[in-house]
Amino acid sequence: MTTRQTSLHLGVQSYQWPLRRPWRSARGLRVTRDGWLLRAEVDGSSGFGDCAPLPEAGTEIAEEAERRLCYWRGRAGDGVAALLAALDSRIGSTPAADCAVETALLDLDARTRGLPLRRLLRPDAPDRIEVSAMLGAAATLETFAVEQVLAAGHRVLKLKVGTAPLDVEMPRIQAAAALLPAGARLRLDANGAWDHGAAAAWIERLRGLPIDCLEEPLAEPDDAALADLQEAAPWSLAMDESLAGRADIDPRQLPVRRLVLKPQVQGGLRRTLRLAEQAQAAGREVVTTSLLESAAGLWATAQLAAAIGSPLAHGLATADWLAADLGTPPRIEGGAMHLPPGPGSGFVPYPNWAGA
């Protein structure tokens, strides 16, 4: 995946925005989103990437990401092909920064070739992907929010759990479940909130409800404990941020049925695609999710999700959480993202960001 170039320029521009409402998880509260927009330019053609580290999700801290971006800018003279090869050669300790640079270069390549980014990654990638709706913490869930996303066509609704006691969260989960039409499901994310006993109690209380999946139930994700919980659960358990701590991931050896993949955690689009392909070949389910990134990152992650080809609803309906953005995010209609046929990721920066 290379492109002709004379002189590569990598531009970096920082951003920080408040969220429309606090993002609550068992790992804490976030009220702003910070990152950098990358622009890779050769002879007037540009590609874009988003570096939005989120340490609680498995990325590096912001200071490490910024240093890594400076390193890659210093290597711009090597050219697109050399940088893509270097980015693909090893797993680094700065996955968000590496992913942003790779994304900008691949976006540039796809635009130069006249291909949608998804088709650069996989020639037969579809144009439409199902997406879940992110409703925030179960402890503060209101009925109107459930009704609103159902009316918009979503059939998988995601909730953060483990931010309050079970007896506070469970009645709201049950009330949400009672509103779901046939075929709709709740996707729950504990973000490592519980020990084995608490997780087992949750699984038992959830039995009989329309659950799609329970992500990251354990504070200490021991494989034997996860395997025991997966055997007890009538639906999939998933690993997400705990995948970041594994030097080598063999999907055949994972103790759960589902992998939740974020390219900024896995270290790039190509690396994430390969892991997804290996997981699906091993009979594991795969979902791609946002890292609450900007439109630049969301467009690229949506293109990756299409290339992965999983039939499950991906966690990409997060743009509304941002109070401002770098550009217009992908369009969602009827519970699905519709990706355009044009070249590249589809991201177009607003005028004040065009010179990044």
Secondary structure, 3 states (H helix, E strand, C coil): CCCCCCCCEEEEEEEEEEEEEEEEECCEEEEEEEEEEEEEEECCEEEEEEECCCHHHCCCCHHHHHHHHHHHHHCHHHCHHHHHHHHHHCCCCCHHHHHHHHHHHHHHHHHHHCCEHHHHHCCCCCCEEEEEEEEEEHHHCCHHHHHHHHHCCCCEEEEECCCCCHHHHHHHHHHHHHHCCCCCEEEEECCCCECHHHHHHHHHHHCCCCEEEEECCECCCCHHHHHHHHHHCCCEEEECHHHHHCCCCCHHHCCCCEEEECHHHHCCHHHHHHHHHHHHHCCCEEEEECCCCCHHHHHHHHHHHHHHCCCCCEEEECHHHECCCCECCCCEECCEEECCCCCECCCCECHHHCCC
